[in-house]
Amino acid sequence: MGSFVGHVQSRHGPRGVAGDGWTEPVCSPTMANRSTATATAAPSGCPDGAGPGHDPTRRRLLAAGSAVGLATWIAPQIISMPAAAAASLPPGFIPFVAVGSSGAIAWRSTDGGITWTATTSTFNGVGYSVATDAAGHWVLGGIGDRSWRSTDDGTTWAVATVPANGLAFSMATDGAGTWVAVGSAGSSAWRSLDDGATWTAAATTITSLAYSVATDGAGTWVAVGTGSAFAWRSIDGGTTWTAATTPPNGTVYGVATDGAGTWVAVGVNGALAWRSFDGGVTWTAATTPPNGASYSLATDGAGTWIAVGGSGSLAWRSTDGGATWSPAATPISNVGNAVATDGVGTWVAVGDSGFAWRSTDGGVTWTAAATPPNGAGRSVAAARLLP
C-alpha cells in the first residue's frame, strides 16, 4: 500500500526532551508542560477522486499523524492509491513511520505497530512532524537541520536542500505535489512543490504558533494553533492564509478531515473539541468533548475518529463526526502525543518515554507495543483509505 503522513498531528513544540545535545525551545508555559496540561489550563492550537492532478479512478488516502505538543503534533494528509490494490492488503502491511525528539528520532513498523525498528540515518536535530504522499516521498520536520526527506519508506533520511526557516510542528500534502508545513519561529508557514527538497515561506503567513495542518485534497487547507485566531485556512496551496471568522474558543493542537466536508479539531482548553462544515471558516463546539486535554486526532474516513492526549482518559473516540466523545474502555497508559490509522482496522498511538500502543477495534481498547520506539514519539503516520 502506498505511503503516508498525525499530524500529528500531530502534531507541537518541544517539551524539554533533548536528543544529541539539543535543547528544545519553549513556545509557551502550556507547551513546555504539555503532559500536565488540563482542560482548564490557559496556554500562553476530498471527496473521492477530487483535486487537480488526481486520477478519478483512484481512491483517496488520508495520512494522519499529527501530534501536538511542545507539544505539537501532526495532522493528516490526503494521498491516493489504487483502490483494488489497497483492498487486497491486510492490516499491518502498510508501514507506519514515527518520529520523535529523543532516541533514534525516526522508527518504522511493518506489523501494525507491534514492533518498531530505528532508521539507519543519523539526525543533526530532532523530529516533530512527518508526512507522505503515498508515492514514495516522506518528509520530516523538526529542529536542527529542520527538514529531511526519505524515498524508501522512512528507512533512510537526507537533509533538505533548502529547509523551512523555522520549526515545523506539522506537515500535510495533497498527494498532487503540494506540501505545507506549519509551526513556530521563522514564517510559521511554508510550502514545497518538490517533495520537500526546498521550502519557501507563505506570502501571507499565519499570525501565531500553528500546531497542526490538514487538507481535504480538494484545495482547502486548515491550520490550527494558539494566539487570537486559533484557526486559519488557505485555498491556494498554502500561499496565503486567512483567519477563521468564527474560530475555536481555545488553543487547538490537532485538526483532521474525513475528506467529505467534516473537519474536527481538538485542544487543551475552551470547549476542548470543535467541528467545521465550511472548510474551517466557522467552528462550533462539540456537544460532549473529551474529558481532558487532547493533542492529536485521526479519522479512518469511515465514521470513526480517535483522539489522544495528556489528561483525563488519555484516549477517546467519536462515531458521529466529532459531536460527542467517549473514553476508550482500555485506554493508553501514558501521555499520547500522536495517533494514526492505516484505514483497514489498525490504529497506532505514540507518546513520551518510548511508549507506543495499538488498537484493532476502533480505539475501544489499546495494547502496548511489544517493541516500542526507543525515544519520545512526537508524530506518527500511515496510509488511510477513505470511502
C-alpha positions as CSV (number, residue, x, y, z in Angstrom):
1,M,0.0,0.0,0.0
2,G,1.4,3.4,-0.6
3,S,2.8,5.8,1.9
4,F,1.6,8.3,4.3
5,V,1.8,11.3,6.5
6,G,-0.7,12.6,12.9
7,H,0.0,15.3,12.5
8,V,0.1,14.8,14.4
9,Q,-0.9,15.7,14.1
10,S,0.2,15.5,15.3
11,R,1.0,17.3,15.9
12,H,3.5,20.8,18.7
13,G,6.6,22.1,20.0
14,P,9.4,20.7,22.1
15,R,8.7,19.9,25.7
16,G,12.0,19.6,27.4
17,V,13.1,16.4,25.7
18,A,16.5,16.6,24.2
19,G,18.4,14.5,21.8
20,D,22.1,14.6,20.8
21,G,22.7,17.6,22.9
22,W,19.7,19.6,21.6
23,T,17.9,22.0,23.9
24,E,14.4,22.4,22.8
25,P,12.8,25.8,22.6
26,V,9.7,26.5,24.8
27,C,6.9,28.4,23.0
28,S,4.7,28.9,26.0
29,P,4.2,27.6,29.5
30,T,1.5,25.3,28.5
31,M,3.5,23.8,25.7
32,A,6.5,23.4,27.9
33,N,4.5,21.2,30.2
34,R,2.1,19.6,27.9
35,S,1.9,16.4,29.8
36,T,0.4,18.1,32.7
37,A,-2.0,20.3,30.7
38,T,-5.6,20.3,31.9
39,A,-8.9,21.3,30.3
40,T,-8.9,24.5,32.4
41,A,-5.3,25.5,31.9
42,A,-4.9,28.6,29.7
43,P,-1.9,28.2,27.5
44,S,0.2,31.5,27.0
45,G,-3.9,25.1,18.5
46,C,-12.0,15.1,-0.9
47,P,-14.2,14.0,-1.9
48,D,-13.2,10.8,-3.6
49,G,-11.4,11.5,-6.8
50,A,-11.3,15.3,-6.4
51,G,-8.4,17.6,-6.7
52,P,-6.2,18.7,-9.5
53,G,-3.9,16.1,-10.9
54,H,-5.7,13.2,-9.3
55,D,-6.9,10.2,-11.2
56,P,-10.6,9.9,-10.6
57,T,-10.3,6.1,-10.6
58,R,-8.1,6.2,-7.6
59,R,-9.4,6.3,-4.0
60,R,-8.3,9.0,-1.6
61,L,-5.9,8.1,1.1
62,L,-5.7,10.2,4.2
63,A,-2.4,10.1,6.1
64,A,-2.6,11.0,9.7
65,G,-0.4,11.8,12.3
66,S,-0.3,15.0,13.9
67,A,0.6,15.4,17.1
68,V,0.6,18.4,19.0
69,G,2.8,19.1,21.7
70,L,5.6,21.1,22.9
71,A,4.0,19.6,22.4
72,T,2.7,19.8,18.9
73,W,1.7,17.1,16.6
74,I,1.0,16.2,13.4
75,A,-2.0,16.4,11.2
76,P,-3.5,14.3,8.4
77,Q,-2.7,14.4,4.8
78,I,-4.6,13.3,1.8
79,I,-3.0,10.8,-0.5
80,S,-4.1,8.2,-3.0
81,M,-3.5,4.8,-4.3
82,P,-5.3,2.2,-6.5
83,A,-8.4,1.1,-4.7
84,A,-8.1,-2.5,-5.8
85,A,-4.5,-2.7,-4.5
86,A,-5.5,-1.2,-1.2
87,A,-8.4,-3.6,-0.7
88,S,-6.1,-6.6,-1.2
89,L,-3.7,-5.6,1.6
90,P,-4.1,-6.9,5.1
91,P,-3.9,-4.7,8.2
92,G,-0.2,-4.1,9.2
93,F,1.1,-4.4,5.7
94,I,1.3,-0.6,5.3
95,P,4.4,0.8,7.1
96,F,3.8,3.2,9.9
97,V,6.5,5.8,10.5
98,A,7.0,7.6,13.8
99,V,9.4,10.5,14.5
100,G,10.4,11.9,17.9
101,S,12.7,14.1,20.0
102,S,15.0,11.5,21.5
103,G,16.5,8.1,20.8
104,A,16.8,7.2,17.1
105,I,14.5,10.1,16.1
106,A,12.7,8.0,13.4
107,W,11.3,4.5,13.5
108,R,9.3,2.2,11.2
109,S,6.7,-0.6,11.9
110,T,5.6,-3.1,9.3
111,D,3.4,-5.2,11.6
112,G,0.7,-2.7,12.6
113,G,2.6,-1.1,15.4
114,I,3.5,-4.3,17.3
115,T,7.3,-3.8,16.8
116,W,9.3,-0.7,15.8
117,T,12.8,-0.5,14.3
118,A,15.1,2.5,14.2
119,T,16.1,4.2,11.0
120,T,19.6,3.8,9.8
121,S,20.2,7.5,9.4
122,T,21.8,9.9,11.9
123,F,20.0,13.1,12.6
124,N,21.5,16.5,13.3
125,G,18.4,17.5,15.2
126,V,15.1,16.1,16.4
127,G,11.8,15.4,14.7
128,Y,8.3,16.7,15.4
129,S,6.3,16.0,12.2
130,V,6.2,13.5,9.4
131,A,4.1,13.2,6.2
132,T,4.0,11.2,3.0
133,D,2.3,11.4,-0.4
134,A,2.0,7.6,-0.8
135,A,4.2,7.7,-3.9
136,G,7.5,7.1,-2.1
137,H,8.2,10.5,-0.7
138,W,8.3,11.2,3.0
139,V,9.1,14.5,4.7
140,L,10.2,15.1,8.3
141,G,10.2,18.4,10.1
142,G,11.9,19.4,13.4
143,I,14.8,21.4,14.8
144,G,18.4,21.3,14.0
145,D,18.6,20.7,10.2
146,R,14.8,21.3,10.3
147,S,13.8,19.4,7.2
148,W,14.6,15.9,6.0
149,R,13.4,13.6,3.2
150,S,13.1,9.9,2.6
151,T,12.4,7.9,-0.6
152,D,12.5,4.4,0.9
153,D,9.5,4.4,3.3
154,G,11.4,6.1,6.1
155,T,14.4,3.7,6.2
156,T,17.0,6.4,5.4
157,W,16.8,10.2,5.5
158,A,18.7,13.1,3.9
159,V,18.6,16.8,4.8
160,A,16.5,19.0,2.6
161,T,18.4,21.3,0.2
162,V,16.5,24.4,1.4
163,P,14.8,23.7,4.7
164,A,12.0,25.7,6.3
165,N,13.3,28.7,8.3
166,G,11.6,27.6,11.5
167,L,10.3,24.6,13.5
168,A,7.7,22.7,11.6
169,F,5.2,21.1,14.1
170,S,3.0,19.6,11.4
171,M,3.1,18.8,7.7
172,A,0.5,17.8,5.1
173,T,0.3,17.0,1.4
174,D,-2.5,16.9,-1.1
175,G,-0.8,14.0,-2.9
176,A,-0.6,16.1,-6.0
177,G,2.7,17.8,-5.5
178,T,2.0,20.5,-2.9
179,W,3.3,20.1,0.7
180,V,2.5,22.5,3.5
181,A,4.2,22.8,6.9
182,V,3.2,25.0,9.9
183,G,5.0,25.7,13.2
184,S,6.8,28.4,15.1
185,A,9.6,30.9,14.5
186,G,10.6,32.0,11.1
187,S,7.5,32.4,8.9
188,S,5.2,29.9,10.8
189,A,4.0,28.5,7.4
190,W,5.9,27.1,4.5
191,R,5.3,25.2,1.2
192,S,7.2,22.9,-1.0
193,L,6.5,21.9,-4.6
194,D,9.4,19.4,-5.0
195,D,8.6,16.8,-2.4
196,G,10.2,18.6,0.5
197,A,13.6,19.3,-1.2
198,T,13.1,23.1,-0.9
199,W,10.7,25.2,1.2
200,T,9.5,28.8,0.8
201,A,7.7,31.0,3.3
202,A,4.0,31.6,2.7
203,A,3.3,35.0,1.1
204,T,0.6,35.8,3.8
205,T,1.6,33.9,6.8
206,I,-0.1,32.6,9.9
207,T,-0.1,35.2,12.6
208,S,0.7,32.9,15.6
209,L,2.0,29.5,16.6
210,A,0.4,26.8,14.4
211,Y,0.4,23.3,15.7
212,S,-1.4,21.2,13.1
213,V,-2.4,21.4,9.5
214,A,-4.6,19.2,7.3
215,T,-6.0,19.2,3.8
216,D,-9.1,17.7,2.1
217,G,-7.1,17.1,-1.1
218,A,-9.6,19.3,-3.0
219,G,-7.9,22.7,-2.4
220,T,-8.7,23.6,1.2
221,W,-6.0,23.6,3.9
222,V,-6.7,24.3,7.5
223,A,-4.2,25.1,10.3
224,V,-4.9,25.4,14.0
225,G,-2.9,26.7,16.9
226,T,-2.9,29.5,19.5
227,G,-3.0,33.3,19.6
228,S,-6.1,35.3,18.9
229,A,-7.3,33.4,15.8
230,F,-6.7,29.7,16.8
231,A,-7.6,28.6,13.2
232,W,-6.6,29.7,9.6
233,R,-7.4,28.5,6.1
234,S,-5.8,28.6,2.7
235,I,-7.3,27.8,-0.7
236,D,-4.2,28.4,-2.7
237,G,-1.9,25.7,-1.6
238,G,-0.7,27.4,1.5
239,T,0.5,30.6,-0.3
240,T,-1.9,32.8,1.7
241,W,-3.8,32.3,4.9
242,T,-6.8,34.0,6.4
243,A,-8.1,33.6,10.0
244,A,-11.4,31.8,10.7
245,T,-14.4,34.1,11.1
246,T,-15.8,32.1,14.0
247,P,-12.7,30.3,15.4
248,P,-12.5,27.7,18.2
249,N,-12.6,29.3,21.6
250,G,-9.3,27.7,22.9
251,T,-5.9,26.6,22.0
252,V,-6.0,23.8,19.4
253,Y,-3.4,21.1,19.0
254,G,-4.9,18.8,16.3
255,V,-7.1,19.0,13.2
256,A,-8.3,16.4,10.8
257,T,-10.8,15.9,8.0
258,D,-12.6,13.0,6.5
259,G,-12.3,14.4,3.1
260,A,-16.0,14.7,2.7
261,G,-16.8,18.0,4.3
262,T,-16.3,17.4,8.1
263,W,-13.4,18.9,9.9
264,V,-12.7,18.2,13.6
265,A,-10.2,19.9,15.9
266,V,-9.2,19.1,19.5
267,G,-7.3,21.1,22.1
268,V,-6.4,21.8,25.7
269,N,-8.8,24.4,26.9
270,G,-12.0,26.2,26.0
271,A,-14.5,23.7,24.5
272,L,-11.8,21.1,24.0
273,A,-13.2,19.9,20.7
274,W,-14.8,21.7,17.7
275,R,-16.3,21.0,14.3
276,S,-16.5,22.8,11.0
277,F,-18.5,22.1,7.9
278,D,-17.4,25.0,5.7
279,G,-13.8,24.3,5.3
280,G,-12.6,25.9,8.5
281,V,-14.4,29.2,8.1
282,T,-16.6,28.8,11.2
283,W,-16.3,26.4,14.1
284,T,-18.8,25.1,16.7
285,A,-18.1,23.3,20.0
286,A,-18.6,19.6,20.3
287,T,-21.7,18.6,22.3
288,T,-19.7,16.2,24.5
289,P,-16.0,16.8,24.2
290,P,-13.1,14.6,25.5
291,N,-12.7,14.8,29.3
292,G,-9.2,16.0,29.1
293,A,-6.5,17.8,27.0
294,S,-6.1,16.3,23.5
295,Y,-3.0,16.6,21.4
296,S,-3.8,14.7,18.2
297,L,-6.6,13.1,16.3
298,A,-7.2,10.9,13.3
299,T,-10.1,9.5,11.3
300,D,-10.5,6.4,9.1
301,G,-12.8,8.3,6.8
302,A,-15.5,5.7,7.6
303,G,-17.0,7.4,10.6
304,T,-14.5,6.7,13.4
305,W,-12.4,9.5,14.9
306,I,-9.8,8.9,17.6
307,A,-8.1,11.5,19.8
308,V,-5.2,11.1,22.3
309,G,-3.8,13.4,24.9
310,G,-2.3,14.2,28.2
311,S,-5.0,14.3,30.9
312,G,-8.4,12.8,31.6
313,S,-8.9,9.4,29.9
314,L,-5.9,9.9,27.6
315,A,-7.8,8.4,24.6
316,W,-11.3,9.0,23.2
317,R,-13.4,8.0,20.2
318,S,-16.2,9.6,18.3
319,T,-18.6,8.0,15.8
320,D,-20.7,11.0,15.0
321,G,-18.3,13.3,13.3
322,G,-16.8,14.7,16.5
323,A,-20.0,15.8,18.0
324,T,-19.7,13.5,21.0
325,W,-16.6,11.8,22.5
326,S,-16.4,8.8,24.8
327,P,-13.3,7.5,26.7
328,A,-11.6,4.3,25.5
329,A,-12.6,1.2,27.5
330,T,-9.0,0.3,27.9
331,P,-7.0,3.5,27.2
332,I,-3.4,4.1,26.5
333,S,-1.2,4.0,29.6
334,N,0.7,7.3,29.4
335,V,0.6,10.7,27.6
336,G,-0.4,10.2,23.9
337,N,1.3,12.7,21.5
338,A,0.0,11.4,18.1
339,V,-2.3,8.9,16.6
340,A,-2.8,7.5,13.1
341,T,-4.6,4.7,11.3
342,D,-4.0,2.5,8.2
343,G,-7.7,2.7,7.3
344,V,-8.1,-1.0,7.4
345,G,-8.6,-1.6,11.1
346,T,-5.3,-0.8,12.8
347,W,-4.7,2.4,14.9
348,V,-1.4,3.4,16.4
349,A,-0.5,6.0,19.0
350,V,2.9,7.2,20.2
351,G,3.9,9.1,23.3
352,D,6.5,10.1,25.8
353,S,9.4,7.9,27.1
354,G,9.2,5.4,24.3
355,F,5.6,4.5,24.7
356,A,3.5,3.2,21.8
357,W,0.2,1.4,21.6
358,R,-2.1,-0.1,19.0
359,S,-5.9,-0.8,18.7
360,T,-7.7,-3.1,16.3
361,D,-11.2,-2.4,17.5
362,G,-11.7,1.3,16.5
363,G,-9.9,2.7,19.6
364,V,-12.1,0.9,22.1
365,T,-9.1,-0.9,23.7
366,W,-5.4,-0.3,23.4
367,T,-2.4,-2.6,24.0
368,A,1.3,-1.6,24.4
369,A,3.7,-2.3,21.6
370,A,5.9,-5.3,22.1
371,T,9.0,-3.4,20.9
372,P,8.3,0.3,21.1
373,P,10.4,3.2,19.7
374,N,13.5,3.9,21.8
375,G,12.6,7.5,22.3
376,A,9.7,10.0,22.8
377,G,7.4,9.8,19.8
378,R,6.1,13.1,18.6
379,S,4.3,12.2,15.3
380,V,3.2,9.1,13.5
381,A,1.8,8.4,10.0
382,A,0.2,5.7,8.0
383,A,-1.9,5.3,4.9
384,R,-5.7,5.6,5.4
385,L,-8.1,4.5,2.8
386,L,-11.2,6.8,2.6
387,P,-14.5,5.5,1.2
